[in-house]
Amino acid sequence: MRRLHGARGGRLRGVGPVGVRVERALGNRLASSLGRTFANLYVLQQSDQGNPAVTASHLNASASCVNGADSGATQGSGVWLCSVTYYLAGPGYPVIAKYKVDLQTDGCYAADGDGPASVNGYPTVTGPRGKQLINPLALIDACFDTT
């Protein structure tokens, strides 16, 4: 995985107008990154399980996030609560996966799956012939560019 680094080590809170703009952008960039990363890992999960092929673009995945420290806030590092909405082929109705996300000021984050259990709630999934496999959606580690 390629790591992208931005305002590494610097605190963004209270550093003036530029820092505040960068901080607000973190929430939007987190949602965008998590949606894309989830879609790519969902494709991997389905392939590992031997299920019919699906593409990330067909999932039409998107995420929305709120700052866990102040519900409704759209800025800052720390704990975020995110929902990823995606659409499965066939039924065409939305499925929502929830994550508790620990976001760092450098744009790196760890997203811990919070359900539904069949998608991201367990650390393993059952693959072909009953083999237990690591669930790539249970814990997502990723980064986005903060510049």
N, C-alpha and C positions, 0 to 999 in steps of 0.2 A: 504494500500500500504506500502510495506517495503521500508524504506529509507536507502540507502547505503551512507556512508560518507567517504571521503578521506582527501584531503588536505584542510580541513575546516578552513576558516578564513585566510589562508596564501596566500600571493600574489605569483603567479608563475612566473611572468615576471621578467627577469633579475636576477634570483637567482642562476645562474650558469647552468652547463650542465645538471644536473639531473632535475632541474625545467623546463628547456626548453624541454627536452624529454617528461616529464609529460604533459606539455602544448600542445605539438603537438598531443599527443595521445588523448587529449580531443575531437578534431574534429572527429577522427575515431570512438571513443567510442560513441559520440553523434549520429552519423549516424547509428551505429549498434543498439543502444538503441531505437532510434526513429522508425526505421524500424520494430523491434520486437513489440514495444508497439502499434504502429499503427495497425499492423496485428491483435493483440489481441483485440483492441478496435473496429476494423472493424467487427470482429465476433460478438461482443456484440451489436453493432449498428444494424446489420442485424437481429439478434435474437429479439431485442427490437421491430423492425419494422414488425416482423412476416414474414420475407422473408425466402426463403429456406436456410437450414443450409449450412454454409461454414466453413472451418477450416483455421486457421492462416497459416499452412504450404502450403495449396493449393494456397494461394494468392501470394506466392513467393515474399513477399515485401522486398524492400531494399531502403535505403535512401542515398542521397548524400548531403553534406552540404558545404557551403563556408562561411567564416567569412564575415559578413555584413559590417564591418568597412574597410576591405581591400580585395576586391574581389579576390579570388584565394588563400587567406591565409588559412592555415589548423591548426591554433593554437589559443589558448586563449579563455577566457570567453568573455561575451558580446553578441551582436546580431549576430545571424547566419541565413542564408537563406537556407532552406532545401527543397528538393523535395523527396517525397516518391513515388516510382514506384511499382505498384502491378498489378497482372493479374487476371481478372475475369474468372470464368469458362464459357465455351461456346465460346465467341468470341476469346479468347486467345490473345488479343492485350493489350498493356500496358496502364494503367491509371495512371496519375500523380497527386498527391495531394501536394500542396505547403504549407509551414509553415514558419512563422517568429518566430525564437526561441531565447529566452533570457536564455543564459547559464551562470550558476554561477561556480565559481572555485571549489566548492565541488561536482560538477557533477550533481547537480539538475538543471532542466530546465522547462520552460513553453513554449510550442509550440502553437502559435496562428494560426488557420487555415486560409489559404489565397486562398482557392478554390481548386477544383471546388465547386461551391455553393451547389450542390446536395450531396456532400460528407462531407465537413468540413467548408463550408462557413456560415452556420447559426447555432445559438445556440440551436435550437430545430429541431427535425425531426418529421414527421408524422408517428404514429404507427397504430396498428390495430384499426379499427372503428374510424379513424380520430383523435385519441388522440394525443396531442402534448407531446413529450418526449424530455428530455435533449439529445443533440447530443454529445456522448462521444468523437467524433473526432474534435469538434470545438476548444477545448482548452485542450491540453494534458499536465499534470503535471507529471513528472517522474524524476528519478535519476539513475545514473550509478556509479559504483565503479571507483574511480580515482587512486587507488593504483596499 
